[in-house]
Amino acid sequence: MLRLTGAWNYTGVQTGAVRENLVGQLRILSESGSTFQGRLDIVGTNEAGGSRVMTGSVTGSGESDVVDFDAHVEAAPRRHVGQVVADTITGTWVGSAPGGAVVSGTFRAERESQ
């Protein structure tokens, strides 16, 4: 069973639509069996220097060394699928922006030391 509860430093890149660098924190607040819940608080910064804050709930599940979760940081959730190795999760995400454009990217979450 995965043990995900705690705070994770989240970094990522949005490659679809407008390119953004993403930085923030993923907090897994509770786990029950293979499911978990939490929050994602990130700031997206584009190449022109503009930034936006995105925050919302996270719901997902984990089996073996794979996690699959939705981050509700925009109108449509961003689905994340990643692999857990030790205290790091790496993977990809996909969602849709206002107007229906597909957005996607990669992410990395590293567990904060306790």
KEVOZA-277114 format. One record per residue (C-alpha): x, y, z negated. Coordinates in steps of 0.05 Angstrom, whole numbers, padded with zeros to 5 digits, always signed. Layout:
BEGIN
XYZ;...
end
This chain:
BEGIN
+00000+00000+00000;+00025+00069+00017;+00035+00118-00040;+00023+00186-00009;-00003+00228-00067;+00037+00291-00077;+00064+00351-00039;+00097+00345+00029;+00135+00400+00067;+00102+00403+00136;+00135+00427+00200;+00111+00419+00270;+00106+00447+00340;+00044+00461+00382;+00062+00446+00454;-00007+00453+00487;-00040+00520+00502;+00003+00572+00466;+00069+00546+00438;+00073+00554+00363;+00120+00533+00308;+00082+00506+00248;+00106+00510+00176;+00070+00496+00111;+00050+00444+00060;+00010+00380+00063;-00018+00360-00005;-00048+00291-00015;-00093+00299-00075;-00124+00230-00081;-00118+00159-00055;-00167+00102-00059;-00148+00036-00026;-00124+00055+00043;-00160+00123+00047;-00135+00190+00022;-00157+00263+00017;-00120+00328+00011;-00105+00397+00041;-00062+00425+00096;-00039+00497+00091;+00004+00520+00150;+00026+00583+00187;+00032+00581+00262;+00081+00630+00294;+00082+00640+00369;+00141+00661+00413;+00115+00733+00416;+00122+00738+00340;+00047+00734+00325;+00025+00688+00269;-00038+00658+00240;-00055+00621+00177;-00091+00554+00183;-00117+00518+00121;-00167+00462+00109;-00182+00394+00083;-00148+00329+00103;-00181+00260+00106;-00149+00197+00130;-00124+00127+00120;-00059+00089+00118;-00042+00018+00135;+00027-00013+00128;+00072+00045+00150;+00023+00084+00194;-00022+00142+00173;-00081+00169+00213;-00113+00233+00187;-00156+00292+00209;-00135+00362+00187;-00194+00409+00188;-00154+00473+00200;-00193+00498+00261;-00264+00491+00288;-00246+00421+00313;-00202+00376+00270;-00131+00361+00289;-00120+00285+00290;-00051+00265+00265;-00020+00196+00274;+00047+00184+00242;+00096+00133+00217;+00120+00133+00145;+00194+00118+00133;+00216+00127+00060;+00194+00198+00042;+00182+00224+00113;+00123+00220+00160;+00135+00235+00234;+00084+00234+00290;+00039+00270+00338;-00027+00307+00333;-00082+00328+00381;-00141+00375+00375;-00182+00425+00414;-00178+00501+00412;-00237+00549+00418;-00263+00545+00489;-00247+00471+00494;-00173+00473+00512;-00134+00413+00487;-00078+00429+00439;-00026+00379+00417;+00042+00373+00386;+00088+00338+00338;+00096+00341+00263;+00142+00320+00207;+00125+00318+00133;+00178+00307+00080;+00158+00292+00008;+00178+00347-00040;+00224+00323-00095;+00189+00315-00161;
end
